[in-house]
Amino acid sequence: MAYRQPGVTVTEEFAFALPALAAFSLPNVIVGPVFTVLANQSGGAGSYSGGPATIPYPNKPLGSYVDTRPLDANDLISYPVVINLKDPIVQLKTSSAGAVNSPNFTTFTDATVGAFADINPGDIIFIATGTNAGTYTVRFVTDDNNLQINETFAAAGTGISYVIERNIQSSFPAGSYLNIPTSTPGVAVNAVNVQLPAGLTTTVAPFGSVPIESAEVLISYRAQRIEKSNDVYEYANTQALEADFGADQIVPESPAVFGAFLALSNSVTPTNLIALNSNYLSNELLAYDDAFTTLALNDVYAISVMTQSTSVHGALKSHVDGLSQPDKKLERVGIINRQLVTTQVVDGPFSNGTTDVTGFLLDEAGATFLTDGVVPGDFVTITLPAPNAGNYTIAAVNSQTELQLATAPGISLTGVHFTVNQNLTKPEQASVIAAYAHSFADSRLVLTWPDIVKIPVGNAIRQLPGYFLNCAVGALTTGLPTQQGLTNLSVAVYSGVVHSTKYFSNDDLNTIAGGGVMVFVQDILDQTPLFVRHQLTTDTSSVLFQEYSVTKNVDFVAKFIRINHAQFIGQYNIVPQTFDDLKTNAKGIINFLVEGTKRPKIGGVLVSATLANVSQNESELDGIVETWDITVPIPLNYLDITLVIS
């Protein structure tokens, strides 16, 4: 070693005061619709008395919008308007051959054969006119022609016109009621009220179809609330969420609220929420675009969207990429989820199909079925004529223009609109998912999988849209050190996966992951916790881009450096002392990010860093250019061990 003369050496260290890491995080936000869900509401809304009735929505929150969309079988949280009748009273029979014979004033008779067959105790006899006008309750049935009643008739008489009614509520299980489908002729559902026609009927054995005389009307519906759509709202814990929306409203049918609950259940840090505005019920994409516009005014980071809409995914990509540009200074990521695709169109669409008289032969003059690869086992999906819409399996391809169907409409049709489809194998399904992720190829976009997840709701385990997984990813983004990876990290509350473990093989899951998909799996299906198989973004072109922890960590570094340089802007001139202070500031930042953020197993936010250059901008004299060389932690994904046996 080189010689050094004995003496005292003093090194001057200037430390800038920097904020603690705990005071700075990457905020997550849940974006989706907020609803108040109201089941079997009465509240004096109205009753049905056999004639037309207009029933306003009971207990509707002020300024809310009723979701009048029909049931969507592909939407696991679809909540259409449902109309039920409580204590429905139906008319079982009517006659003008009733009699009361003296002195038996508690007996009602009708000599017609089988007049009182299938009448039960508790049924009601209603007499509209005459001396005995009134309502009487059947105490018991003596025989098919005589009834004993609880009350006493006023006088004897014959040729009495009467109606026998029954309250059929007891025929339904506890908590259930007579449902009136909204497709019933004359029933109308709009944004303001429900309209019922005169003459509603129901079926009562053995009487068949009988008129409904009266009932209390109960309406189940959900109303979209928009008061949280004008800004971003922070919730510190689930108690704050319940205080704002109500404990009974933390339900999947209110996606943003339920998503915030899941986020708060997976981190001790706050979560944020922005509701969609009133455009949502008619134009989902527009509502999300409006929300993204509001988010552009806020410094948020991990954005979880409560939809599987591919158009919204595209809009989110544009949003996060645009706001993450250096001049925007609002780095962020988007978290998405999509539905499983199990079929694909092989041929079509066609619009001029015809069938023979049996309906089993389908011809399309302009088709080239053989050339296009249509094979037996594929299926035809007919959309028009509407009464014949459905899927029909192909038994044989007779020619370029003719298909023989194994199942068929059964009648001669013309002007048939249809496509030819085939079911995808599971490897093909996996490839579709991977291709979708690869189409984004964006380190700022995370695609979670599977598309359906199991979550406890009340006393039941429900299958719910996979976008609820996004909320856990967002929460972990906020709650964990930014250099912490998510691979093999488990999440709370969720109880099972669909279309992941035990559905796809390990090779299929590798295919999905290879496209850039963050897959959640379980060691034992429906029993052990869900965990992240590999923390991937949709850009797999490099380890630096595919690892989610690298993306969020580098974004944190950028935000941290920006915040801790803000003090110089406008307060300093470009003088020698400024360069000294910038270098001292950089030294403090590096020390904090390398040493001050170290954690067991994962190290610090940075492995190393240097300020390589700080100089006046030659093209913009009022600017200073800094160049930093940083090394970020890379996740340990693979351990390759070789055993040498001797």
C-alpha positions in Angstrom: 0.0 0.0 0.0 1.1 3.6 -0.6 2.8 5.4 2.3 0.7 7.9 4.3 2.3 10.5 6.6 0.9 10.3 10.2 -1.6 13.2 11.0 -5.2 14.2 11.5 -7.7 14.1 8.6 -11.0 15.9 8.8 -13.7 15.2 6.2 -16.7 17.6 6.0 -20.1 15.9 5.4 -23.1 18.2 4.7 -26.4 16.3 5.2 -29.6 17.6 3.9 -32.8 17.1 5.9 -34.8 14.5 4.0 -38.3 13.2 4.7 -38.6 9.7 6.1 -39.6 7.0 3.7 -42.7 6.2 5.7 -44.1 9.6 4.9 -44.0 9.0 1.2 -45.8 6.2 -0.6 -47.3 5.3 -4.0 -51.1 5.9 -3.5 -53.6 3.4 -4.9 -57.0 4.2 -6.2 -60.1 2.2 -7.0 -62.1 3.4 -10.0 -65.6 2.0 -10.6 -69.3 2.5 -10.0 -70.7 3.0 -6.6 -74.2 1.8 -5.9 -76.7 1.7 -3.0 -78.2 -1.8 -3.2 -81.8 -2.1 -2.0 -83.5 -5.5 -1.7 -87.3 -6.0 -1.5 -88.1 -2.4 -0.7 -91.6 -1.4 0.3 -91.6 1.7 2.5 -95.1 2.7 1.3 -94.0 2.5 -2.3 -97.4 1.2 -3.3 -99.7 -1.8 -3.7 -101.3 -3.7 -6.4 -105.1 -4.0 -6.5 -105.7 -5.8 -9.8 -105.7 -2.6 -11.9 -102.8 -0.6 -13.4 -100.3 0.6 -10.8 -97.3 3.0 -11.0 -94.8 2.3 -8.2 -91.9 4.8 -7.5 -88.7 3.3 -6.3 -88.9 3.2 -2.5 -86.0 4.7 -0.4 -84.1 5.8 -3.5 -81.1 8.0 -2.4 -81.4 11.6 -3.4 -79.6 12.3 -6.7 -79.0 8.7 -7.6 -79.7 6.8 -10.8 -81.6 3.5 -10.9 -79.8 0.7 -12.8 -82.6 -0.4 -15.2 -80.4 -2.7 -17.3 -81.6 -6.3 -17.8 -79.9 -9.2 -16.2 -76.5 -9.9 -17.9 -75.6 -13.6 -17.5 -72.0 -12.8 -18.2 -71.8 -10.2 -15.4 -71.4 -11.9 -12.0 -72.6 -8.8 -10.2 -75.5 -7.9 -12.5 -78.4 -6.5 -10.4 -81.5 -5.8 -12.5 -84.7 -4.4 -11.1 -86.8 -7.2 -9.5 -90.5 -7.0 -8.8 -92.0 -9.2 -6.0 -95.4 -9.3 -4.6 -95.8 -9.9 -0.8 -99.0 -11.4 0.6 -100.5 -11.9 -2.9 -104.2 -12.6 -2.8 -105.5 -14.5 -5.8 -109.0 -15.3 -7.0 -109.5 -19.1 -7.0 -113.1 -19.2 -8.2 -116.2 -17.2 -8.7 -119.8 -18.4 -8.7 -123.4 -17.2 -8.3 -124.7 -20.4 -6.8 -123.9 -19.8 -3.2 -126.4 -20.3 -0.4 -126.9 -19.8 3.3 -129.6 -22.1 4.8 -131.3 -21.4 8.1 -130.5 -22.1 10.8 -126.9 -22.9 9.8 -125.6 -19.3 9.6 -122.0 -20.5 9.9 -122.2 -22.8 6.8 -121.8 -21.7 3.2 -123.0 -24.1 0.5 -122.9 -24.5 -3.3 -124.7 -27.4 -4.9 -122.5 -27.3 -8.0 -120.5 -30.5 -8.4 -117.1 -30.2 -6.8 -117.8 -26.5 -5.9 -115.3 -26.5 -3.1 -112.8 -29.1 -4.2 -109.3 -27.9 -3.3 -110.5 -25.1 -1.1 -108.5 -24.8 2.1 -109.1 -23.6 5.6 -108.0 -19.9 5.7 -109.3 -19.2 2.2 -111.6 -16.1 2.0 -115.2 -15.9 0.8 -116.0 -12.5 -0.5 -119.6 -11.4 -1.1 -119.9 -8.0 -2.8 -123.6 -7.3 -2.5 -126.8 -8.3 -0.6 -127.6 -8.9 3.0 -124.6 -11.1 3.6 -122.1 -8.7 1.8 -118.7 -9.0 3.5 -115.6 -11.1 3.9 -115.7 -14.6 5.6 -112.8 -17.0 6.5 -113.1 -20.7 5.8 -112.7 -22.6 9.1 -112.8 -26.0 7.6 -114.2 -27.8 4.5 -117.0 -30.2 5.3 -117.2 -31.6 1.8 -117.1 -30.4 -1.8 -120.3 -28.5 -1.3 -120.2 -27.2 2.2 -117.8 -24.8 4.0 -117.7 -23.9 7.7 -116.8 -20.3 8.3 -115.5 -18.4 11.3 -118.0 -15.6 11.1 -121.8 -15.7 11.1 -124.0 -14.8 8.1 -126.7 -12.2 8.6 -129.5 -14.1 6.8 -130.5 -17.1 4.7 -130.3 -16.7 1.0 -129.8 -18.5 -2.3 -128.2 -17.5 -5.7 -125.5 -15.6 -3.8 -122.7 -14.3 -6.0 -119.3 -14.9 -4.4 -115.6 -15.1 -5.0 -113.1 -17.3 -3.1 -109.7 -15.8 -2.6 -106.4 -17.1 -1.1 -103.3 -15.5 0.3 -100.6 -17.6 -1.3 -97.7 -16.1 0.7 -97.3 -19.3 2.8 -96.6 -21.3 -0.4 -93.2 -19.5 -0.7 -90.1 -20.2 1.4 -89.4 -17.8 4.2 -88.1 -14.5 2.8 -89.3 -15.3 -0.7 -92.2 -13.8 -2.6 -94.2 -14.0 -5.8 -91.9 -12.7 -8.6 -93.3 -10.8 -11.5 -90.8 -11.0 -14.3 -90.1 -7.6 -15.9 -90.7 -9.3 -19.3 -94.3 -9.8 -18.4 -96.6 -8.1 -21.0 -97.6 -4.7 -19.7 -94.8 -4.5 -17.1 -92.5 -1.5 -17.6 -89.3 -0.5 -15.8 -87.9 3.0 -16.2 -85.6 5.3 -14.3 -88.4 6.8 -12.3 -90.8 4.0 -11.5 -92.2 0.5 -12.1 -95.5 0.1 -13.9 -97.8 -2.9 -13.5 -100.7 -3.6 -15.8 -104.2 -4.7 -14.9 -105.0 -8.3 -14.9 -101.7 -9.9 -13.6 -102.0 -13.6 -13.1 -100.1 -16.4 -11.5 -100.4 -20.2 -11.5 -101.9 -22.0 -8.5 -102.4 -25.8 -8.6 -104.8 -27.2 -9.4 -106.7 -24.1 -10.5 -104.2 -23.1 -13.2 -103.8 -19.5 -14.1 -105.6 -17.2 -11.6 -105.9 -13.5 -11.3 -104.0 -11.6 -8.7 -106.5 -9.5 -6.7 -104.1 -7.6 -4.5 -100.6 -7.5 -3.0 -97.9 -5.4 -1.4 -95.3 -4.5 -4.1 -91.6 -5.0 -3.1 -88.9 -3.7 -5.5 -85.3 -4.8 -5.5 -82.9 -2.5 -7.3 -79.6 -0.7 -7.1 -79.1 3.0 -7.5 -75.9 4.5 -8.7 -74.4 7.2 -6.5 -72.3 9.9 -8.1 -71.4 12.2 -5.2 -67.9 10.6 -5.1 -67.3 11.1 -8.8 -66.0 14.7 -8.7 -62.7 14.0 -6.9 -60.5 11.3 -5.3 -61.5 10.3 -1.7 -59.2 8.7 0.8 -60.2 6.0 3.3 -57.9 5.1 6.1 -59.6 1.9 7.1 -62.7 -0.3 6.6 -64.5 1.6 9.5 -64.2 4.8 7.6 -65.6 3.1 4.5 -68.6 1.7 6.4 -69.2 5.1 8.0 -69.5 6.7 4.6 -71.5 4.1 2.7 -73.0 1.9 5.4 -71.8 -1.5 6.6 -74.6 -3.2 4.6 -73.4 -1.6 1.4 -69.9 -3.2 1.4 -71.1 -5.6 -1.3 -69.8 -6.7 -4.7 -72.7 -5.1 -6.5 -71.1 -1.8 -5.5 -67.7 -2.5 -7.1 -65.7 0.5 -6.1 -66.7 0.3 -2.5 -66.2 -3.5 -2.3 -62.9 -3.0 -4.1 -61.8 -0.4 -1.5 -62.7 -2.9 1.2 -60.5 -5.5 -0.3 -57.6 -3.1 -0.6 -57.9 -2.0 3.0 -58.1 -5.6 4.0 -54.7 -6.2 2.4 -52.7 -3.2 3.8 -52.7 -1.0 6.8 -52.2 2.0 4.5 -55.1 4.1 3.1 -56.7 3.5 -0.2 -58.5 5.9 -2.5 -61.7 5.8 -4.4 -63.3 7.6 -7.3 -66.8 6.8 -8.4 -67.9 6.8 -12.0 -70.4 9.5 -13.0 -73.9 9.2 -14.4 -72.6 8.3 -17.9 -71.8 4.8 -16.6 -75.2 3.2 -17.1 -75.4 4.2 -20.7 -71.7 4.6 -21.7 -69.1 2.9 -19.5 -66.1 4.0 -21.5 -67.1 7.7 -21.4 -67.6 7.4 -17.6 -64.1 5.9 -17.2 -62.6 8.6 -19.5 -64.2 11.2 -17.2 -62.7 9.6 -14.2 -59.3 9.4 -15.8 -59.6 13.2 -16.5 -60.2 13.8 -12.8 -57.3 11.5 -11.9 -55.0 13.5 -14.1 -55.4 16.3 -11.5 -54.3 14.1 -8.7 -51.0 12.5 -7.7 -52.1 8.8 -7.5 -50.1 5.8 -8.6 -51.7 2.3 -8.8 -55.1 2.6 -10.6 -57.4 -0.4 -10.3 -60.4 -0.4 -12.7 -63.5 -2.4 -11.8 -64.3 -3.6 -15.3 -63.2 -6.3 -17.8 -63.9 -4.0 -20.7 -61.1 -4.1 -23.3 -62.0 -0.6 -24.4 -61.5 0.8 -20.9 -58.2 -1.1 -20.7 -57.0 0.8 -23.8 -58.1 4.1 -22.3 -56.2 3.3 -19.1 -53.0 2.5 -21.0 -53.2 5.9 -22.7 -53.8 7.6 -19.4 -50.9 6.0 -17.4 -48.5 6.4 -20.3 -49.4 10.0 -20.9 -49.3 11.1 -17.3 -46.0 9.3 -16.7 -44.1 11.4 -19.2 -41.4 13.5 -17.6 -43.2 16.8 -18.3 -46.4 15.5 -16.6 -44.5 14.4 -13.4 -47.3 12.0 -12.4 -45.9 8.5 -12.9 -48.5 5.8 -12.5 -49.5 2.3 -13.4 -52.8 0.6 -14.4 -54.1 -2.7 -13.1 -56.6 -4.6 -15.3 -58.4 -7.9 -15.7 -60.3 -9.5 -18.5 -62.8 -12.4 -19.1 -61.7 -15.8 -20.3 -62.3 -16.5 -24.0 -63.4 -20.0 -24.7 -64.6 -19.7 -28.3 -63.5 -18.1 -31.5 -65.2 -17.2 -34.8 -64.1 -19.6 -37.5 -66.2 -18.1 -40.3 -68.7 -15.3 -40.9 -70.6 -13.3 -40.1 -73.2 -14.2 -42.6 -76.6 -12.6 -43.2 -78.4 -14.5 -45.9 -78.6 -18.1 -44.6 -81.5 -20.4 -45.4 -82.6 -23.7 -43.8 -84.7 -26.5 -45.3 -88.1 -27.5 -43.9 -86.5 -29.6 -41.2 -84.1 -26.8 -40.2 -81.2 -29.3 -40.2 -79.6 -28.0 -43.5 -78.2 -24.5 -43.4 -77.1 -22.9 -46.7 -75.2 -19.7 -47.3 -74.6 -18.9 -51.0 -71.5 -16.7 -50.4 -69.8 -19.1 -47.9 -66.6 -21.1 -48.4 -67.0 -23.4 -45.3 -64.5 -26.1 -46.5 -61.8 -23.6 -47.4 -62.2 -21.7 -44.2 -61.7 -24.8 -42.1 -65.1 -25.4 -40.7 -65.3 -28.9 -39.3 -67.9 -31.1 -37.6 -68.1 -30.2 -33.9 -68.0 -26.5 -34.6 -71.2 -24.7 -33.9 -73.4 -22.1 -35.6 -74.5 -19.1 -33.6 -77.7 -17.7 -35.0 -78.6 -14.1 -33.9 -81.5 -13.5 -36.3 -84.4 -14.3 -36.5 -84.5 -13.6 -32.8 -86.9 -16.5 -31.9 -84.4 -18.9 -33.3 -81.3 -17.4 -31.8 -78.9 -19.8 -30.2 -76.0 -22.3 -30.8 -76.4 -25.3 -33.0 -73.8 -28.0 -33.4 -72.5 -28.9 -36.8 -72.8 -32.6 -37.7 -71.2 -32.4 -41.2 -69.9 -29.9 -43.7 -71.7 -31.0 -46.9 -70.1 -28.5 -49.2 -68.6 -25.0 -49.4 -72.0 -23.5 -48.9 -74.0 -26.1 -46.9 -73.8 -27.2 -43.3 -75.7 -30.1 -41.7 -76.7 -29.4 -38.1 -76.9 -31.9 -35.3 -79.3 -29.7 -33.5 -81.5 -27.3 -35.4 -84.2 -24.6 -35.3 -86.6 -27.2 -36.7 -88.3 -24.9 -39.2 -87.6 -23.4 -42.6 -85.8 -20.0 -42.2 -84.6 -17.3 -44.5 -82.4 -14.3 -43.9 -80.5 -16.1 -41.2 -77.7 -14.1 -39.5 -75.0 -16.3 -38.1 -71.4 -17.0 -37.4 -69.5 -20.3 -37.3 -67.6 -20.8 -34.0 -65.4 -23.4 -32.3 -64.5 -24.1 -28.8 -61.0 -23.4 -27.8 -58.8 -26.0 -26.1 -57.2 -24.9 -22.8 -53.8 -24.4 -24.4 -55.6 -22.2 -27.0 -57.4 -20.3 -24.3 -54.0 -19.7 -22.5 -52.6 -18.4 -25.8 -55.4 -15.9 -26.2 -54.8 -14.5 -22.7 -51.1 -14.2 -23.3 -51.7 -12.5 -26.7 -54.0 -10.0 -25.0 -51.3 -9.1 -22.5 -48.6 -9.0 -25.1 -50.7 -6.6 -27.2 -50.1 -3.9 -24.6 -46.4 -4.7 -24.0 -46.3 -1.9 -21.4 -44.5 -2.0 -18.1 -47.1 0.4 -16.7 -49.9 -2.0 -17.2 -50.5 -5.1 -15.1 -53.0 -7.7 -16.2 -54.2 -9.9 -13.4 -55.5 -13.4 -13.8 -57.8 -15.4 -13.3 -61.0 -13.7 -14.5 -63.1 -15.2 -11.7 -62.2 -15.2 -8.0 -63.9 -16.6 -5.0 -64.6 -14.2 -2.1 -66.6 -14.6 1.1 -69.6 -12.3 1.1 -71.8 -12.6 4.2 -72.3 -16.3 4.9 -71.6 -17.4 1.3 -68.6 -17.9 -0.9 -69.3 -16.1 -4.2 -67.7 -16.3 -7.6 -66.9 -12.7 -8.5 -65.1 -10.9 -11.3 -61.3 -11.2 -11.3 -60.9 -7.4 -11.3 -61.4 -7.5 -7.6 -57.8 -9.0 -7.5 -56.6 -5.7 -8.8 -57.4 -4.1 -5.5 -55.0 -6.3 -3.6 -52.2 -5.5 -6.0 -52.9 -1.8 -5.6 -53.0 -2.1 -1.8 -49.7 -4.0 -1.7 -48.2 -1.4 -4.0 -49.0 1.3 -1.4 -48.3 -0.7 1.7 -45.0 -2.5 0.9 -41.5 -1.0 0.4 -41.3 -0.1 -3.2 -38.4 -2.5 -3.8 -40.4 -5.4 -2.4 -41.5 -7.9 -5.1 -44.9 -9.5 -5.1 -43.9 -13.0 -6.4 -45.0 -15.7 -4.0 -46.8 -13.1 -1.8 -50.2 -14.1 -0.6 -53.3 -11.9 -0.3 -56.1 -11.8 2.3 -59.8 -12.3 2.1 -59.9 -14.1 -1.2 -60.7 -17.9 -0.9 -60.4 -19.4 -4.3 -59.6 -19.1 -8.0 -61.4 -20.1 -11.1 -59.7 -20.7 -14.5 -56.3 -20.9 -12.8 -55.2 -23.6 -10.4 -56.7 -27.0 -11.4 -58.1 -25.5 -14.6 -55.0 -24.7 -16.6 -52.0 -27.0 -16.5 -48.6 -25.7 -15.4 -47.5 -25.4 -19.0 -50.7 -23.4 -19.8 -50.0 -21.1 -16.8 -46.5 -20.7 -18.2 -47.9 -19.7 -21.6 -50.2 -17.1 -19.9 -47.3 -15.7 -17.8 -45.1 -15.6 -20.8 -47.4 -13.0 -22.4 -46.9 -10.8 -19.3 -49.8 -11.8 -16.9 -49.7 -11.6 -13.1 -51.4 -14.9 -12.3 -52.8 -15.7 -8.9 -52.8 -19.4 -7.9 -53.3 -21.7 -4.9 -51.3 -24.6 -3.6 -54.6 -26.4 -2.7 -57.6 -25.2 -4.6 -60.2 -23.4 -2.4 -58.2 -24.1 0.8 -54.9 -22.3 0.9 -54.2 -18.6 0.4 -54.0 -17.1 -3.0 -50.6 -15.9 -4.0 -48.9 -14.2 -7.0 -47.2 -16.7 -9.2 -44.9 -14.1 -10.8 -45.1 -10.3 -10.5 -45.2 -9.6 -14.2 -46.2 -6.5 -16.1 -47.4 -6.8 -19.7 -43.9 -5.9 -21.1 -41.7 -9.0 -21.0 -39.0 -7.6 -23.3 -36.5 -7.3 -20.4 -36.3 -8.1 -16.7 -36.2 -4.4 -16.0 -39.5 -4.0 -17.6 -41.3 -7.2 -16.7 -40.8 -7.1 -13.0 -43.5 -5.0 -11.4 -41.3 -4.2 -8.4 -38.7 -2.6 -10.7 -41.3 -0.4 -12.3 -42.8 0.9 -9.1 -39.4 1.2 -7.5 -37.9 3.4 -10.3 -41.1 5.5 -10.2 -40.6 6.0 -6.5 -37.0 7.1 -7.0 -38.2 9.6 -9.7 -40.9 11.0 -7.5 -38.5 11.1 -4.4 -35.8 12.9 -6.3 -38.3 15.4 -7.8 -39.8 16.2 -4.4 -36.4 16.7 -2.8 -35.3 19.0 -5.6 -38.4 21.2 -5.6 -36.8 23.5 -3.0 -34.3 24.8 -5.5 -36.7 26.0 -8.2 -37.2 29.7 -8.2 -35.3 30.2 -5.0 -31.8 29.7 -6.3 -29.8 31.4 -9.1 -27.3 29.4 -11.2 -24.2 30.2 -9.2 -21.3 28.1 -8.0 -23.0 27.6 -4.6 -26.0 26.2 -6.2 -24.0 23.4 -7.8 -22.4 22.7 -4.4 -25.8 22.5 -2.7 -27.2 20.3 -5.5 -24.3 17.9 -5.0 -24.8 17.9 -1.3 -28.5 17.3 -1.7 -27.8 14.4 -4.1 -25.5 12.9 -1.7 -28.1 12.9 1.0 -30.7 11.4 -1.3 -28.4 8.6 -2.4 -27.5 7.9 1.2 -31.1 7.7 2.2 -32.2 5.5 -0.8 -29.3 3.2 -0.5 -28.8 2.9 3.3 -31.9 4.5 4.9 -34.4 2.2 3.2 -32.7 -1.1 3.7 -34.9 -4.0 4.8 -34.0 -7.6 5.6 -34.0 -9.8 2.4 -34.8 -7.0 0.0 -32.1 -4.3 0.7 -32.7 -0.7 0.0 -34.6 1.2 -2.7 -31.3 1.5 -4.6 -28.3 -0.8 -4.6 -26.0 2.1 -5.6 -26.2 5.5 -7.2 -24.0 8.3 -8.2 -24.6 11.8 -9.5 -22.6 11.5 -12.7 -23.1 15.0 -14.0 -24.5 18.3 -12.9 -24.1 21.3 -15.3 -25.9 24.3 -16.7 -28.1 23.5 -19.6 -26.4 24.8 -22.8 -29.6 25.2 -24.7 -31.8 26.6 -21.9 -29.6 28.8 -19.8 -32.0 29.0 -16.9 -31.8 25.2 -16.4 -29.4 22.7 -14.8 -29.0 19.2 -16.1 -28.3 16.3 -13.8 -27.4 12.8 -14.8 -27.8 10.0 -12.2 -26.4 6.5 -12.6 -28.5 4.2 -10.4 -28.6 0.4 -9.8 -32.0 -1.0 -8.7 -32.6 -4.3 -6.9 -33.6 -7.1 -9.1 -35.8 -9.9 -7.8 -34.3 -13.3 -7.2 -36.5 -15.4 -9.5 -34.3 -18.5 -10.1 -31.9 -20.6 -8.1 -30.1 -23.1 -10.3 -28.4 -25.7 -8.1 -26.1 -28.4 -9.3 -25.4 -31.5 -7.2 -22.1 -33.2 -8.1 -22.2 -36.8 -6.9 -18.9 -38.6 -6.3 
